[in-house]
């Protein structure tokens, strides 16, 4: 073989090896992407249009399918209204469905279930408001005794310092019936894959001084009144237990209808949830009341984000159930930079969490190619095994 032909053969061999190595590298990159991963997204009726027409729902879900999302969390209880036709709401305060024109003549949740399943995604309705209510809502006007209060009798809580809200007493029997009936009707009437509660399924630590809770506390304490110190350890524990009892009843009744219905919770970090909102999700987890946990870690810097996902209580929880991390894709006028989102998703994967969920749909913006880079191939949802009580 002459020198010219020899050089030609060696060049082609080198090129072939380079191509092979390149393909192997691509293969490794694909293999590193989880084949089982929660890829969720919250869909809201605030600062977003996606729920306000059948066309928007279909188009939005087709888009999410193309981006390889696999789980939808559409709001169904927000602003004191249901976003679907609710017999419970109609019987309780006379309004069957959110009066916003975008919901008129439609069953948004029914559309979401049909189209979501058609696109191969799980549909888990999100009861966003939980025990919180607008202060001037129809429900509060008709059932003022359902509302809990601070020690001075004031029921008003200013959300963001400007929006007046109130909180329903978790101990009031009629409140319990209403909340349980509201959630269970969606499980009975729709082919939902689960239900989701969030950080509003509790009450702020300053509250709990309503007549029902006071009477129950006195019955448990030989007639002694609750302490004025809202952070008294025993008083915090007692009220948190009241919320836990409501959660236990709700889970039992949901599971009686459909044992496979996923109980999803998207709370704040554990200590904050307990100390500020009397939501003891650590106990809920240990008692098997949660099938899926998505901890909201809405942080604008990577260091703080990693600090939160490295906390021992969150790390321990993922040994017992699928734990995912809620990531802030942005707010109406403050979109999160994509480089930070990439870093946060990578940090979640590096630590072996079950996946991520983004708040919220509208803040995906015009970044489809970038989000597709996060999820280049489809992935299954994690298997969820109910632990029992």
Secondary structure, DSSP 4 states (H G I P E B T S, - for coil): --HHHHHHHHHHHHHHHHHHHHHHHHHHHHHHS-SB-EEEEEE-SSS--TTSSHHHHHHHHHHHHHTT--EEEEB-EETTEESS--HHHHHHHS--S--SGGGTT--HHHHHHHHHHHTT-EEEEE-TTTTEEETT-HHHHH-GGGB---TTS---EEETTTEEEEEB-TT-HHHHHHHHHHHHHHHHHS--SEEEEETTSS--TT---SHHHHHHHHHHTTTPPPPS-TT-HHHHHHHHHHHHHHHHHHHHHHHHH-TT-EEEEE-S-HHHHHHHH---HHHHHHTT--SEEEEE---SSHHHHHHHHT-HHHHHHTTTSEEEEEEE-EETTEEPPHHHHHHHHHHHHHTT-SEEEEE-GGGGTT-HHHHHHH-SS--BPPP------
